[in-house]
C-alpha cells in the first residue's frame, strides 16, 4: 500500500494511467475467478446429481485420483507459471477448477440444494464485502501474511489429525477457524493483488500482467471456495 501512495503522489497522468490499468486488471481477476467458479459449480452439480457417476468416482482407486489431482495440478501450476504462456496458464486454471468440481461433487448428495444455494449466497456477500475492504483500506495488511500462513498450517494439521480422531469438537473448531482464516485471506489477497500490480505496472510487461491476473484469480478462487466449504458445515442441511 505504501507503494500505491508513492505512485499516487507522482505525476498526475501516470497516476491516472495506473488507476485505469488497475481497474482493468482487477476486473480481469474477478472475471477469471467468476468463470472458474462457474466451471467448478457446473461440474460439481453435473456429477453430484448423477447417482451412477457419483458412485463411480466415490469408490475404488478413482476416488484417490479425484481427491489428489487438484493438489497436483495447483502445485505444478504454481511451479511452472513462468514457463507457461498466458493462454496455457488460463487453460490450466480452468482444468484445476473442473477437477475441484469433481472433488466437491459429493456435497450435492450430502446437503440439500436449498442449503447449498443459501450458503453460496452468504459466502458471495461476505466475500464481496471483504474483498472491497481489502481493495479500499489504507491499512497495510502485508504484515499479516506470516500469521495467515501459520494459521493455514495449524488448520491443516488439525484437520489431518481429526481424520483419525473423528472428534465433533475439533470439526466445529476447525470450521470456525477456517471461516475466519479465509475471510482474512480474502482481504489480504485482494490488497496484495492490487499492490503487486501497482509495483509492476510501469514495466509494461503484458505477459507478466496476464499471468499475474490468473494467479490473483486463483488466490481469490481458493479463498472463496474454502470459505464456502467451511460455512457449509455450519449452514448446510443434510439430505
C-alpha positions in Angstrom: 0.0 0.0 0.0 2.9 2.3 0.7 3.9 1.8 -3.0 0.5 2.8 -4.1 0.6 6.0 -2.1 4.0 6.7 -3.6 2.7 6.4 -7.1 -0.3 8.5 -6.1 2.0 11.3 -5.2 3.7 11.3 -8.5 2.8 13.0 -11.8 -0.9 13.1 -12.5 -1.1 11.4 -15.9 1.0 8.5 -14.6 -1.4 8.1 -11.6 -4.3 8.2 -14.0 -2.8 5.5 -16.2 -2.2 3.3 -13.1 -5.7 3.8 -11.8 -7.3 2.9 -15.2 -5.0 -0.1 -15.6 -5.6 -1.2 -12.0 -9.3 -1.2 -12.5 -9.0 -3.2 -15.7 -6.6 -5.6 -14.0 -8.9 -6.2 -11.0 -11.9 -6.6 -13.4 -9.9 -9.3 -15.2 -9.0 -11.0 -11.9 -12.6 -11.1 -10.8 -13.8 -12.2 -14.2 -11.4 -15.1 -14.4 -12.3 -16.1 -10.8 -16.1 -16.0 -11.6 -15.7 -18.1 -14.7 -13.6 -20.7 -12.7 -16.4 -20.8 -10.1 -19.0 -21.4 -12.8 -16.8 -24.3 -14.1 -16.5 -25.8 -10.6 -20.2 -25.4 -9.9 -21.2 -26.8 -13.2 -19.0 -29.9 -12.9 -19.9 -30.4 -9.2 -23.7 -30.2 -10.0 -23.5 -32.4 -13.1 -21.6 -35.1 -11.3 -23.2 -34.7 -7.9 -26.8 -35.1 -9.2 -25.9 -38.2 -11.3 -26.0 -41.0 -8.8 -24.3 -43.6 -11.0 -21.5 -41.2 -12.0 -21.0 -40.0 -8.4 -20.9 -43.6 -7.2 -18.3 -44.5 -9.8 -15.9 -41.8 -8.7 -16.5 -42.2 -5.0 -15.4 -45.8 -4.8 -12.2 -47.6 -5.6 -8.9 -46.2 -6.7 -10.6 -43.4 -8.8 -11.6 -41.6 -5.6 -8.0 -41.0 -4.7 -7.3 -39.6 -8.2 -10.2 -37.2 -7.8 -9.1 -36.3 -4.3 -5.4 -35.6 -5.0 -5.5 -34.4 -8.7 -6.4 -30.8 -7.8 -3.4 -30.6 -5.4 -1.0 -32.0 -8.0 -2.3 -29.5 -10.7 -2.2 -26.4 -8.4 1.3 -27.1 -7.1 2.5 -27.9 -10.6 0.8 -24.8 -11.9 2.5 -22.6 -9.4 5.9 -24.1 -10.1 5.6 -23.8 -13.9 3.7 -20.5 -14.3 6.8 -18.6 -15.5 7.3 -21.2 -18.4 3.6 -21.2 -19.5 2.0 -18.8 -21.9 -0.9 -16.7 -20.7 -3.3 -18.9 -22.8 -1.8 -22.1 -21.4 -1.9 -20.8 -17.8 -5.5 -19.9 -18.2 -6.3 -23.3 -19.6 -4.6 -25.0 -16.6 -6.5 -22.7 -14.2 -9.8 -23.9 -15.7 -8.7 -27.5 -15.7 -8.0 -27.1 -12.0 -11.4 -25.6 -11.5 -13.0 -28.6 -13.2 -11.1 -31.0 -11.1 -12.2 -29.2 -8.0 -15.7 -29.5 -9.2 -15.2 -33.3 -9.4 -13.8 -33.5 -5.9 -16.6 -31.4 -4.4 -19.5 -33.1 -6.3 -20.3 -35.1 -3.2 -21.9 -32.1 -1.5 -25.0 -32.4 -3.7 -25.5 -35.9 -2.3 -24.9 -34.9 1.3 -26.6 -31.5 1.6 -29.9 -30.2 0.3 -29.8 -28.0 -2.8 -31.5 -25.1 -0.9 -28.9 -25.0 1.8 -26.1 -25.1 -0.7 -27.6 -22.2 -2.6 -28.1 -20.2 0.7 -24.5 -20.9 1.8 -23.2 -19.8 -1.6 -25.2 -16.6 -1.4 -23.9 -15.8 2.1 -20.3 -16.6 1.0 -20.7 -14.4 -2.1 -21.9 -11.4 0.0 -19.2 -11.9 2.6 -16.5 -12.3 0.0 -17.6 -9.2 -1.8 -17.5 -7.1 1.4 -14.1 -8.4 2.5 -12.6 -8.0 -1.0 -13.9 -4.5 -1.2 -12.3 -3.8 2.2 -9.0 -5.2 1.0 -9.1 -3.1 -2.1 -10.1 0.2 -0.4 -8.5 0.1 3.0 -5.5 2.3 3.7 -4.3 -0.1 6.4 -1.3 -2.2 5.3 -2.3 -5.9 5.6 1.0 -7.3 4.4 2.3 -7.9 7.9 -0.5 -10.4 8.4 0.9 -12.8 5.8 3.0 -14.8 8.3 0.1 -15.0 10.7 -2.2 -16.4 7.9 0.5 -18.9 6.8 0.9 -20.2 10.3 -2.9 -20.4 10.7 -3.2 -22.4 7.5 -0.5 -24.9 8.6 -2.2 -25.3 12.0 -5.6 -25.8 10.4 -4.3 -28.4 8.0 -2.6 -30.3 10.9 -5.8 -30.2 13.0 -7.8 -31.5 10.0 -5.4 -34.4 9.3 -5.4 -35.4 13.0 -9.2 -35.3 13.1 -9.3 -37.7 10.2 -8.3 -40.3 12.7 -10.0 -38.9 15.9 -13.4 -38.1 14.3 -14.0 -35.5 17.0 -17.1 -33.3 16.7 -15.5 -30.6 18.8 -12.4 -30.5 16.6 -14.6 -30.4 13.5 -16.5 -27.5 14.9 -13.3 -25.6 15.9 -11.6 -26.2 12.5 -14.7 -25.0 10.7 -14.9 -21.8 12.7 -11.2 -21.1 12.4 -11.4 -21.9 8.7 -14.1 -19.3 8.1 -12.2 -16.6 9.9 -8.9 -17.5 8.3 -10.2 -17.4 4.8 -12.2 -14.3 5.5 -9.0 -12.6 6.5 -7.1 -14.0 3.5 -9.7 -12.6 1.1 -8.9 -9.1 2.2 -5.2 -9.8 2.4 -5.0 -11.3 -1.1 -7.1 -8.6 -2.6 -4.8 -5.9 -1.3 -1.7 -8.0 -2.3 -3.0 -8.3 -5.9 -3.6 -4.5 -6.0 -0.2 -3.7 -4.5 1.7 -6.1 -6.8 0.0 -4.5 -9.9 0.9 -1.0 -8.8 4.5 -2.0 -8.2 4.9 -3.6 -11.6 2.5 -1.5 -13.7 5.1 0.7 -15.3 7.2 -2.2 -16.6 4.7 -2.7 -19.5 5.2 -6.4 -19.4 1.8 -7.6 -20.6 2.8 -11.2 -20.5 3.6 -10.9 -16.8 0.4 -8.8 -16.1 -1.7 -11.5 -17.8 -0.2 -14.3 -15.6 -0.4 -12.1 -12.5 -4.2 -11.7 -13.1 -4.5 -15.5 -13.4 -2.6 -16.1 -10.2 -4.6 -13.4 -8.4 -7.8 -15.1 -9.6 -6.5 -18.4 -8.3 -5.8 -17.0 -4.9 -9.3 -15.4 -4.6 -10.9 -18.5 -6.0 -9.3 -20.7 -3.3 -10.3 -18.1 -0.6 -14.0 -18.2 -1.8 -14.2 -21.9 -2.2 -12.6 -22.7 1.2 -14.8 -20.2 3.0 -17.9 -21.7 1.3 -17.0 -25.2 2.3 -16.4 -24.3 6.0 -19.6 -22.3 6.1 -21.4 -25.2 4.6 -20.5 -27.3 7.6 -22.4 -24.8 9.7 -25.3 -23.9 7.4 -25.8 -27.0 5.3 -28.9 -29.2 5.9 -28.1 -32.8 5.2 -30.3 -34.9 3.0 
